[in-house]
Amino acid sequence: MNIVNLLWYFMIMSFLGWLYSGIYHFITEHRFYSNGFLTMPVCPSYGLGGILCYLVFHFLTKNLFVIFVGSSILLSLYCVLLGFITEKLLGCKPWDFSSQRFSIGSFITLPHSLLLGLGGVFAVRMLIPLLDLILGLIPPLVSMIVVLSLCLVMLIDYVFSFISVIRLRRRVRKLNNLADLLGEDVDSQKLEELTKNYNRLFTDTLLRKRITLAFPELKSTAYVKQLTAKLEAVKAENMKQYTTVYENKEDKPFASGLCLSKLFALFMIGSFIGTCIETVYALIVEGHFEFRVGVVYGPFIPVYGGGACLLTVVLYKLYKLSDTLIFIISGVLGCFFEYICSWGQETFLGTVSWDYSDMPLNINGRTSLLYGLFWGFLGLVWVRYLYPFVSRQIEKIPKKYGSVVLTVLFFFMVYNAFITTGAIYRWNQRVQCKPPQTALGYYFDEHFNDKRMERLFPHMRDSDSLEELKDDQGKATVDEAIVPARKS
Protein backbone atom coordinates (compact mmCIF):
# COMPACT_ATOMS: atom_id res chain seq x y z
CA MET A 1 0.00 0.00 0.00
CA ASN A 2 1.45 3.37 -1.07
CA ILE A 3 1.55 5.72 1.94
CA VAL A 4 2.09 8.76 -0.29
CA ASN A 5 -1.05 7.94 -2.27
CA LEU A 6 -3.01 7.53 0.98
CA LEU A 7 -1.91 10.99 2.06
CA TRP A 8 -3.04 12.37 -1.29
CA TYR A 9 -6.43 10.65 -0.89
CA PHE A 10 -6.74 12.25 2.53
CA MET A 11 -5.83 15.76 1.34
CA ILE A 12 -8.03 15.70 -1.76
CA MET A 13 -11.07 14.24 0.00
CA SER A 14 -10.60 16.76 2.81
CA PHE A 15 -10.73 19.56 0.25
CA LEU A 16 -13.76 18.06 -1.50
CA GLY A 17 -15.48 17.76 1.88
CA TRP A 18 -14.76 21.42 2.61
CA LEU A 19 -16.14 22.35 -0.81
CA TYR A 20 -19.28 20.27 -0.26
CA SER A 21 -19.83 21.89 3.15
CA GLY A 22 -19.44 25.37 1.66
CA ILE A 23 -21.89 24.65 -1.17
CA TYR A 24 -24.37 23.18 1.33
CA HIS A 25 -24.29 26.34 3.45
CA PHE A 26 -24.56 28.46 0.31
CA ILE A 27 -27.76 26.64 -0.65
CA THR A 28 -29.28 26.67 2.84
CA GLU A 29 -28.04 30.06 4.08
CA HIS A 30 -27.52 31.86 0.74
CA ARG A 31 -23.89 32.68 1.45
CA PHE A 32 -20.64 30.81 0.92
CA TYR A 33 -18.26 30.60 3.84
CA SER A 34 -15.79 28.16 5.27
CA ASN A 35 -17.07 26.62 8.48
CA GLY A 36 -14.24 24.16 8.99
CA PHE A 37 -12.04 23.99 12.06
CA LEU A 38 -8.90 24.82 10.09
CA THR A 39 -7.88 27.98 8.27
CA MET A 40 -6.94 25.91 5.22
CA PRO A 41 -9.73 25.01 2.76
CA VAL A 42 -9.95 21.44 4.09
CA CYS A 43 -12.19 19.43 6.42
CA PRO A 44 -9.99 16.55 7.63
CA SER A 45 -12.98 14.65 9.03
CA TYR A 46 -14.15 13.99 5.45
CA GLY A 47 -10.67 12.86 4.43
CA LEU A 48 -10.35 10.49 7.39
CA GLY A 49 -13.81 9.07 6.72
CA GLY A 50 -12.97 8.44 3.08
CA ILE A 51 -9.70 6.72 4.00
CA LEU A 52 -11.52 4.60 6.58
CA CYS A 53 -14.03 3.37 3.98
CA TYR A 54 -11.25 2.67 1.50
CA LEU A 55 -9.20 0.61 3.96
CA VAL A 56 -12.23 -1.43 5.05
CA PHE A 57 -14.09 -2.04 1.79
CA HIS A 58 -11.55 -1.76 -1.04
CA PHE A 59 -10.06 -5.18 -0.41
CA LEU A 60 -13.16 -6.70 1.21
CA THR A 61 -15.86 -6.48 -1.47
CA LYS A 62 -16.83 -4.88 -4.77
CA ASN A 63 -20.57 -5.15 -4.20
CA LEU A 64 -22.02 -1.62 -4.34
CA PHE A 65 -24.92 -2.40 -2.00
CA VAL A 66 -22.60 -3.87 0.64
CA ILE A 67 -20.29 -0.86 0.38
CA PHE A 68 -23.28 1.49 0.64
CA VAL A 69 -24.76 -0.17 3.74
CA GLY A 70 -21.36 -0.70 5.33
CA SER A 71 -20.28 2.90 4.70
CA SER A 72 -23.54 4.21 6.15
CA ILE A 73 -23.03 2.30 9.39
CA LEU A 74 -19.28 2.81 9.62
CA LEU A 75 -19.31 6.54 8.88
CA SER A 76 -22.32 7.13 11.16
CA LEU A 77 -20.42 5.57 14.06
CA TYR A 78 -17.37 7.59 13.05
CA CYS A 79 -19.39 10.85 13.09
CA VAL A 80 -20.86 10.08 16.52
CA LEU A 81 -17.47 9.19 17.96
CA LEU A 82 -15.76 12.22 16.43
CA GLY A 83 -18.52 14.55 17.60
CA PHE A 84 -18.41 13.12 21.13
CA ILE A 85 -14.61 13.44 21.39
CA THR A 86 -14.64 16.99 19.99
CA GLU A 87 -17.32 18.08 22.43
CA LYS A 88 -15.40 16.66 25.38
CA LEU A 89 -12.10 18.22 24.33
CA LEU A 90 -13.33 21.64 23.24
CA GLY A 91 -16.67 21.96 24.96
CA CYS A 92 -18.43 22.72 21.66
CA LYS A 93 -20.40 20.49 19.33
CA PRO A 94 -18.89 20.46 15.83
CA TRP A 95 -22.38 19.74 14.44
CA ASP A 96 -25.80 19.32 16.01
CA PHE A 97 -28.76 17.48 14.42
CA SER A 98 -30.90 17.28 17.55
CA SER A 99 -33.51 19.69 16.13
CA GLN A 100 -33.89 17.82 12.83
CA ARG A 101 -36.24 14.97 11.98
CA PHE A 102 -35.00 11.36 12.19
CA SER A 103 -32.07 12.43 14.34
CA ILE A 104 -30.16 9.76 16.24
CA GLY A 105 -28.73 11.64 19.18
CA SER A 106 -27.13 14.98 18.41
CA PHE A 107 -24.49 13.95 15.91
CA ILE A 108 -26.25 12.01 13.14
CA THR A 109 -29.60 11.71 11.34
CA LEU A 110 -30.96 8.95 9.13
CA PRO A 111 -30.87 11.03 5.89
CA HIS A 112 -27.33 12.14 6.67
CA SER A 113 -26.33 8.54 7.35
CA LEU A 114 -27.66 7.47 3.95
CA LEU A 115 -25.81 10.37 2.33
CA LEU A 116 -22.61 9.20 4.00
CA GLY A 117 -23.20 5.77 2.48
CA LEU A 118 -23.36 7.29 -0.99
CA GLY A 119 -20.19 9.23 -0.21
CA GLY A 120 -18.44 6.02 0.77
CA VAL A 121 -19.43 4.35 -2.52
CA PHE A 122 -18.25 7.38 -4.46
CA ALA A 123 -14.89 7.45 -2.66
CA VAL A 124 -14.13 3.71 -2.88
CA ARG A 125 -15.38 2.91 -6.38
CA MET A 126 -15.01 6.17 -8.32
CA LEU A 127 -12.83 8.86 -6.74
CA ILE A 128 -9.86 6.84 -5.50
CA PRO A 129 -9.42 4.81 -8.75
CA LEU A 130 -9.46 8.11 -10.66
CA LEU A 131 -6.90 9.61 -8.27
CA ASP A 132 -4.66 6.56 -8.80
CA LEU A 133 -4.56 7.30 -12.53
CA ILE A 134 -3.77 10.99 -11.99
CA LEU A 135 -1.14 10.40 -9.29
CA GLY A 136 0.57 7.90 -11.57
CA LEU A 137 1.45 10.78 -13.89
CA ILE A 138 3.30 12.72 -11.17
CA PRO A 139 6.99 11.93 -10.50
CA PRO A 140 7.19 10.01 -7.17
CA LEU A 141 9.69 12.41 -5.55
CA VAL A 142 7.64 15.49 -6.47
CA SER A 143 4.45 13.81 -5.27
CA MET A 144 6.01 12.93 -1.91
CA ILE A 145 7.48 16.40 -1.32
CA VAL A 146 4.24 18.20 -2.17
CA VAL A 147 1.90 16.01 -0.12
CA LEU A 148 4.23 15.96 2.92
CA SER A 149 4.46 19.77 2.75
CA LEU A 150 0.67 20.04 2.68
CA CYS A 151 0.36 17.68 5.64
CA LEU A 152 2.94 19.72 7.58
CA VAL A 153 1.03 22.93 6.93
CA MET A 154 -2.19 21.22 8.05
CA LEU A 155 -0.51 20.04 11.26
CA ILE A 156 0.67 23.55 12.07
CA ASP A 157 -2.81 24.85 11.28
CA TYR A 158 -4.28 22.28 13.69
CA VAL A 159 -1.97 23.36 16.53
CA PHE A 160 -2.76 27.08 16.18
CA SER A 161 -6.49 26.47 15.74
CA PHE A 162 -6.67 24.22 18.79
CA ILE A 163 -4.82 26.76 20.95
CA SER A 164 -7.14 29.53 19.72
CA VAL A 165 -10.26 27.54 20.65
CA ILE A 166 -8.96 26.82 24.16
CA ARG A 167 -8.11 30.46 24.80
CA LEU A 168 -11.39 31.67 23.33
CA ARG A 169 -13.43 29.32 25.54
CA ARG A 170 -11.72 30.64 28.65
CA ARG A 171 -12.53 34.21 27.74
CA VAL A 172 -16.15 33.36 26.94
CA ARG A 173 -16.59 31.85 30.42
CA LYS A 174 -15.50 35.12 31.97
CA LEU A 175 -18.16 36.99 30.03
CA ASN A 176 -20.90 34.78 31.45
CA ASN A 177 -20.38 36.39 34.85
CA LEU A 178 -21.16 39.83 33.39
CA ALA A 179 -24.73 39.09 32.27
CA ASP A 180 -26.19 40.79 35.34
CA LEU A 181 -24.65 44.09 34.19
CA LEU A 182 -27.15 44.33 31.35
CA GLY A 183 -30.06 45.61 33.41
CA GLU A 184 -31.88 48.86 32.83
CA ASP A 185 -29.50 50.77 35.08
CA VAL A 186 -26.44 50.06 32.93
CA ASP A 187 -24.83 53.33 31.87
CA SER A 188 -23.65 54.00 28.33
CA GLN A 189 -19.98 53.94 29.31
CA LYS A 190 -20.22 50.43 30.75
CA LEU A 191 -22.20 49.21 27.72
CA GLU A 192 -19.58 50.65 25.39
CA GLU A 193 -16.85 48.89 27.36
CA LEU A 194 -18.69 45.57 27.14
CA THR A 195 -19.22 46.10 23.42
CA LYS A 196 -15.51 46.63 22.86
CA ASN A 197 -14.73 43.47 24.82
CA TYR A 198 -17.19 41.52 22.69
CA ASN A 199 -15.76 42.85 19.42
CA ARG A 200 -12.22 42.05 20.48
CA LEU A 201 -13.25 38.62 21.64
CA PHE A 202 -14.72 37.32 18.39
CA THR A 203 -13.32 39.60 15.68
CA ASP A 204 -9.87 40.59 16.87
CA THR A 205 -8.07 38.22 14.48
CA LEU A 206 -8.94 36.33 11.33
CA LEU A 207 -8.30 33.05 13.12
CA ARG A 208 -10.89 33.86 15.80
CA LYS A 209 -13.43 34.68 13.13
CA ARG A 210 -12.76 31.31 11.54
CA ILE A 211 -13.08 29.50 14.86
CA THR A 212 -16.33 31.30 15.62
CA LEU A 213 -17.77 30.10 12.29
CA ALA A 214 -16.61 26.56 13.01
CA PHE A 215 -18.10 26.55 16.52
CA PRO A 216 -21.12 28.86 16.69
CA GLU A 217 -21.85 27.61 20.21
CA LEU A 218 -19.04 29.84 21.40
CA LYS A 219 -21.40 32.76 20.77
CA SER A 220 -24.50 31.18 22.30
CA THR A 221 -23.85 32.05 25.96
CA ALA A 222 -26.39 34.03 27.93
CA TYR A 223 -24.19 37.10 27.83
CA VAL A 224 -23.84 37.01 24.06
CA LYS A 225 -27.54 36.40 23.44
CA GLN A 226 -28.50 39.46 25.45
CA LEU A 227 -25.86 41.71 23.94
CA THR A 228 -26.11 40.66 20.26
CA ALA A 229 -29.09 42.90 19.46
CA LYS A 230 -27.30 45.95 20.82
CA LEU A 231 -24.09 45.03 19.02
CA GLU A 232 -25.82 44.81 15.63
CA ALA A 233 -26.51 48.53 15.81
CA VAL A 234 -22.84 49.17 16.63
CA LYS A 235 -21.69 47.04 13.68
CA ALA A 236 -24.07 48.82 11.33
CA GLU A 237 -22.77 52.18 12.51
CA ASN A 238 -19.18 51.07 11.94
CA MET A 239 -19.89 49.87 8.39
CA LYS A 240 -21.45 53.22 7.49
CA GLN A 241 -17.90 54.55 7.29
CA TYR A 242 -17.25 52.30 4.31
CA THR A 243 -20.62 51.40 2.83
CA THR A 244 -24.21 52.51 3.25
CA VAL A 245 -26.46 50.36 5.45
CA TYR A 246 -30.20 50.12 4.70
CA GLU A 247 -32.82 48.86 7.13
CA ASN A 248 -35.42 47.88 4.50
CA LYS A 249 -34.79 45.88 1.34
CA GLU A 250 -37.02 48.25 -0.61
CA ASP A 251 -34.67 51.12 0.19
CA LYS A 252 -31.60 49.34 -1.12
CA PRO A 253 -30.25 50.73 -4.40
CA PHE A 254 -28.94 48.76 -7.34
CA ALA A 255 -26.05 46.40 -6.45
CA SER A 256 -26.14 47.31 -2.77
CA GLY A 257 -23.32 46.01 -0.63
CA LEU A 258 -20.88 43.43 -1.91
CA CYS A 259 -22.97 41.27 -4.26
CA LEU A 260 -22.36 39.46 -7.54
CA SER A 261 -23.78 42.36 -9.56
CA LYS A 262 -21.37 44.80 -7.98
CA LEU A 263 -18.43 42.40 -8.34
CA PHE A 264 -19.09 42.04 -12.06
CA ALA A 265 -19.38 45.81 -12.42
CA LEU A 266 -16.06 46.13 -10.56
CA PHE A 267 -14.57 43.53 -12.91
CA MET A 268 -15.56 45.58 -15.95
CA ILE A 269 -14.35 48.84 -14.42
CA GLY A 270 -11.08 47.28 -13.23
CA SER A 271 -10.47 45.76 -16.65
CA PHE A 272 -10.92 49.16 -18.28
CA ILE A 273 -8.69 50.89 -15.71
CA GLY A 274 -6.06 48.22 -16.38
CA THR A 275 -6.00 49.16 -20.06
CA CYS A 276 -5.55 52.82 -19.13
CA ILE A 277 -2.71 51.99 -16.73
CA GLU A 278 -0.88 49.80 -19.24
CA THR A 279 -1.28 52.34 -22.03
CA VAL A 280 0.03 55.22 -19.91
CA TYR A 281 2.86 53.00 -18.64
CA ALA A 282 3.97 52.23 -22.20
CA LEU A 283 3.84 55.92 -23.10
CA ILE A 284 5.80 57.18 -20.07
CA VAL A 285 8.24 54.34 -19.35
CA GLU A 286 8.79 52.82 -22.79
CA GLY A 287 8.40 56.08 -24.73
CA HIS A 288 5.82 54.99 -27.30
CA PHE A 289 2.05 54.78 -27.61
CA GLU A 290 0.72 51.25 -27.39
CA PHE A 291 -2.94 50.44 -26.84
CA ARG A 292 -2.73 47.34 -24.63
CA VAL A 293 -5.73 45.05 -24.23
CA GLY A 294 -6.43 41.54 -22.99
CA VAL A 295 -9.36 40.60 -25.24
CA VAL A 296 -10.12 41.07 -28.92
CA TYR A 297 -13.14 43.33 -28.39
CA GLY A 298 -13.04 46.42 -26.22
CA PRO A 299 -10.47 48.20 -24.01
CA PHE A 300 -10.33 45.56 -21.30
CA ILE A 301 -7.55 43.67 -19.50
CA PRO A 302 -9.32 40.98 -17.43
CA VAL A 303 -6.30 40.38 -15.18
CA TYR A 304 -6.81 43.82 -13.64
CA GLY A 305 -10.55 43.27 -13.34
CA GLY A 306 -10.05 39.93 -11.62
CA GLY A 307 -7.44 41.48 -9.35
CA ALA A 308 -9.85 44.26 -8.37
CA CYS A 309 -12.53 41.70 -7.48
CA LEU A 310 -10.07 39.57 -5.50
CA LEU A 311 -8.76 42.55 -3.51
CA THR A 312 -12.30 43.76 -2.85
CA VAL A 313 -13.57 40.39 -1.60
CA VAL A 314 -10.57 39.83 0.67
CA LEU A 315 -10.18 43.38 2.04
CA TYR A 316 -13.83 44.48 2.03
CA LYS A 317 -14.27 44.12 5.78
CA LEU A 318 -10.60 44.64 6.64
CA TYR A 319 -10.54 48.27 5.53
CA LYS A 320 -9.68 49.38 9.07
CA LEU A 321 -6.31 47.63 8.91
CA SER A 322 -3.23 49.83 8.76
CA ASP A 323 -1.96 51.02 5.39
CA THR A 324 1.10 48.80 5.80
CA LEU A 325 -0.94 45.62 6.26
CA ILE A 326 -3.24 46.45 3.35
CA PHE A 327 -0.19 47.14 1.18
CA ILE A 328 1.41 43.79 2.10
CA ILE A 329 -1.79 41.78 1.68
CA SER A 330 -2.50 43.44 -1.68
CA GLY A 331 1.04 42.77 -2.88
CA VAL A 332 0.90 39.08 -1.96
CA LEU A 333 -2.58 38.61 -3.44
CA GLY A 334 -1.63 40.46 -6.62
CA CYS A 335 1.50 38.35 -7.15
CA PHE A 336 -0.44 35.16 -6.49
CA PHE A 337 -3.21 36.13 -8.89
CA GLU A 338 -0.73 37.24 -11.57
CA TYR A 339 1.17 33.96 -11.23
CA ILE A 340 -2.01 31.86 -11.52
CA CYS A 341 -3.17 33.80 -14.60
CA SER A 342 0.20 33.39 -16.31
CA TRP A 343 0.34 29.68 -15.47
CA GLY A 344 -3.22 29.14 -16.69
CA GLN A 345 -2.59 30.95 -19.97
CA GLU A 346 0.56 28.97 -20.67
CA THR A 347 -0.98 25.65 -19.60
CA PHE A 348 -4.25 25.89 -21.51
CA LEU A 349 -3.37 28.20 -24.43
CA GLY A 350 0.37 27.60 -24.79
CA THR A 351 1.10 31.35 -24.82
CA VAL A 352 2.78 33.89 -22.55
CA SER A 353 1.75 37.56 -22.31
CA TRP A 354 4.40 38.70 -19.83
CA ASP A 355 7.76 37.39 -18.71
CA TYR A 356 9.86 38.82 -15.87
CA SER A 357 12.76 36.38 -16.11
CA ASP A 358 15.20 39.27 -16.58
CA MET A 359 14.07 40.94 -13.35
CA PRO A 360 15.63 40.25 -9.95
CA LEU A 361 13.61 38.27 -7.39
CA ASN A 362 11.17 36.90 -9.98
CA ILE A 363 9.18 33.69 -9.53
CA ASN A 364 9.47 31.54 -12.66
CA GLY A 365 9.20 34.72 -14.74
CA ARG A 366 5.49 34.96 -13.93
CA THR A 367 5.69 37.61 -11.22
CA SER A 368 8.37 39.55 -9.35
CA LEU A 369 9.00 41.65 -6.27
CA LEU A 370 8.78 44.87 -8.28
CA TYR A 371 5.31 44.04 -9.57
CA GLY A 372 4.36 42.88 -6.10
CA LEU A 373 5.08 46.44 -4.94
CA PHE A 374 2.93 47.75 -7.79
CA TRP A 375 0.08 45.46 -6.75
CA GLY A 376 0.48 46.59 -3.15
CA PHE A 377 0.24 50.25 -4.14
CA LEU A 378 -2.76 49.63 -6.42
CA GLY A 379 -4.51 47.63 -3.71
CA LEU A 380 -3.97 50.35 -1.12
CA VAL A 381 -5.30 53.06 -3.43
CA TRP A 382 -8.22 50.84 -4.43
CA VAL A 383 -9.31 49.98 -0.88
CA ARG A 384 -8.77 53.42 0.61
CA TYR A 385 -10.05 55.70 -2.16
CA LEU A 386 -11.26 54.14 -5.40
CA TYR A 387 -13.58 51.37 -4.20
CA PRO A 388 -15.74 53.54 -1.87
CA PHE A 389 -16.17 56.10 -4.65
CA VAL A 390 -16.80 53.53 -7.41
CA SER A 391 -19.21 51.59 -5.18
CA ARG A 392 -21.32 54.68 -4.54
CA GLN A 393 -21.44 55.52 -8.25
CA ILE A 394 -22.55 51.97 -9.13
CA GLU A 395 -25.35 52.16 -6.56
CA LYS A 396 -26.62 55.35 -8.20
CA ILE A 397 -27.51 53.41 -11.36
CA PRO A 398 -31.31 52.98 -11.63
CA LYS A 399 -32.38 49.44 -10.80
CA LYS A 400 -34.47 49.19 -13.95
CA TYR A 401 -31.53 49.78 -16.28
CA GLY A 402 -28.67 48.46 -14.16
CA SER A 403 -29.67 44.81 -14.36
CA VAL A 404 -30.22 45.02 -18.12
CA VAL A 405 -26.86 46.68 -18.73
CA LEU A 406 -24.95 44.19 -16.60
CA THR A 407 -26.71 41.25 -18.25
CA VAL A 408 -25.78 42.51 -21.70
CA LEU A 409 -22.18 43.13 -20.59
CA PHE A 410 -21.98 39.67 -19.04
CA PHE A 411 -22.97 37.87 -22.23
CA PHE A 412 -20.75 40.21 -24.23
CA MET A 413 -17.72 39.31 -22.06
CA VAL A 414 -18.52 35.59 -22.28
CA TYR A 415 -18.62 35.87 -26.07
CA ASN A 416 -15.52 38.06 -25.98
CA ALA A 417 -13.62 35.46 -23.92
CA PHE A 418 -14.69 32.65 -26.28
CA ILE A 419 -13.59 34.52 -29.41
CA THR A 420 -10.33 35.64 -27.76
CA THR A 421 -9.47 32.10 -26.68
CA GLY A 422 -10.28 30.69 -30.12
CA ALA A 423 -8.32 33.40 -31.94
CA ILE A 424 -5.23 32.83 -29.79
CA TYR A 425 -5.48 29.07 -30.18
CA ARG A 426 -5.77 29.38 -33.95
CA TRP A 427 -2.88 31.88 -33.98
CA ASN A 428 -0.68 29.24 -32.36
CA GLN A 429 -1.76 26.69 -34.94
CA ARG A 430 -0.79 29.05 -37.77
CA VAL A 431 2.65 29.49 -36.20
CA GLN A 432 3.00 25.70 -36.34
CA CYS A 433 1.87 25.73 -40.00
CA LYS A 434 -1.31 23.79 -39.25
CA PRO A 435 -4.19 24.42 -41.70
CA PRO A 436 -7.70 25.06 -40.36
CA GLN A 437 -9.84 21.97 -39.91
CA THR A 438 -13.24 23.54 -39.24
CA ALA A 439 -15.37 26.44 -40.42
CA LEU A 440 -14.55 28.22 -37.16
CA GLY A 441 -10.85 27.88 -37.95
CA TYR A 442 -11.38 29.55 -41.35
CA TYR A 443 -13.36 32.29 -39.60
CA PHE A 444 -10.47 33.01 -37.22
CA ASP A 445 -7.95 32.99 -40.08
CA GLU A 446 -10.04 35.51 -42.01
CA HIS A 447 -11.00 37.91 -39.23
CA PHE A 448 -8.05 37.48 -36.83
CA ASN A 449 -4.99 37.10 -39.02
CA ASP A 450 -1.41 37.39 -37.76
CA LYS A 451 -1.22 41.12 -38.40
CA ARG A 452 -4.32 41.88 -36.36
CA MET A 453 -3.31 39.57 -33.53
CA GLU A 454 0.17 41.12 -33.35
CA ARG A 455 -1.44 44.54 -33.11
CA LEU A 456 -3.86 43.40 -30.39
CA PHE A 457 -1.33 41.39 -28.37
CA PRO A 458 2.15 42.75 -29.09
CA HIS A 459 3.58 41.13 -25.95
CA MET A 460 2.14 37.67 -26.48
CA ARG A 461 4.20 34.76 -27.79
CA ASP A 462 3.98 30.99 -27.64
CA SER A 463 5.79 29.46 -24.67
CA ASP A 464 8.00 27.18 -26.81
CA SER A 465 9.41 30.14 -28.75
CA LEU A 466 10.05 31.92 -25.47
CA GLU A 467 12.10 29.01 -24.15
CA GLU A 468 14.10 28.83 -27.39
CA LEU A 469 14.74 32.56 -27.22
CA LYS A 470 16.03 32.26 -23.64
CA ASP A 471 18.34 29.41 -24.64
CA ASP A 472 19.77 31.40 -27.56
CA GLN A 473 20.04 34.84 -26.01
CA GLY A 474 20.36 34.13 -22.27
CA LYS A 475 17.88 36.71 -21.06
CA ALA A 476 15.24 38.36 -23.19
CA THR A 477 11.91 40.03 -22.85
CA VAL A 478 8.78 39.14 -24.76
CA ASP A 479 8.94 42.47 -26.60
CA GLU A 480 12.32 41.84 -28.29
CA ALA A 481 11.25 39.14 -30.73
CA ILE A 482 7.50 38.83 -30.87
CA VAL A 483 7.06 39.67 -34.56
CA PRO A 484 9.95 37.53 -35.94
CA ALA A 485 8.91 34.59 -33.78
CA ARG A 486 5.28 34.78 -34.92
CA LYS A 487 6.15 35.23 -38.59
CA SER A 488 8.55 32.30 -38.55
Secondary structure by P-SEA (a helix, b strand, c coil): ccaaaaaaaaaaaaaaaaaaaaaaaaaaccbbbbcccccccccaaaaaaaaaaaaccccccccaaaaaaaaaaaaaaaaaaaaaaaaaaccccccccccccccccccccaaaaaaaaaaaaaacccaaaaaaaaaaaccaaaaaaaaaaaaaaaaaaaaaaaaaaaaaaaaaaaaaaacccccccccaaaaaaaaaaaaaaccccaaaaaaaaacccccccaaaaaaaaaaaaaaaaaacccbbbbcccccccccccccaaaaaaaaaaaaaaaaaaaaaaaaccccccccccccccccccaaaaaaaaaaaaaacccccccaaaaaaaaaaaaaaaaaaaaaaaaacccccccccccccccccccccaaaaaaaaaaaaaaacccaaaaaaaaaaccaaaaaaaaaaaaaaaaaaaaaaaaaaaaaaaaaaccccccaaaaaaaacccaaaaaaaccccccaaaaaaaaaacccccccccaaaaaac
